[in-house]
Amino acid sequence: DAGGVTLGGERLGVRIEGFDLGNSPREYLTVRTPTLAMSTTNGTRAIVTAAERCDRVLIASLLNLDAVTEAVRAYGDDVAVFCAGVKGSFALDDSYVAGRIAALLGDDRSDAAEAAVRLAASYATAEEAFRASRSGRAPSSMASAAS
């Protein structure tokens, strides 16, 4: 930990040297410090892409779903949910979170959003969904290195 901050991140699926955590969701089950700073190969790209295309960008996770959906409702704008994926491909854990967001926002959704809602609803818990994902199944030391 760097002064009360847990560093999490990966490059091409491998933990960044000197960081506390890599890419596997199971590495994040225990809170180490009050603040987490993350850098990921695909997540960073998704944020930049969203910022290029949208007037407002909110970063969502399971921890802030309620705050993000409340902010979206307050702004009253249309919503586009960008999933980072893995090397440009579908990722179950990202789609699970997208489905949770879409479910909280209501019924006026695209087919993609509806699919994400149904995917999220097919898991009893977030942990079950994350453990089923390729990233969640990857060994912590080499999370997603084979993806």
Disulfide bonds with the S-S distance in Angstrom:
none
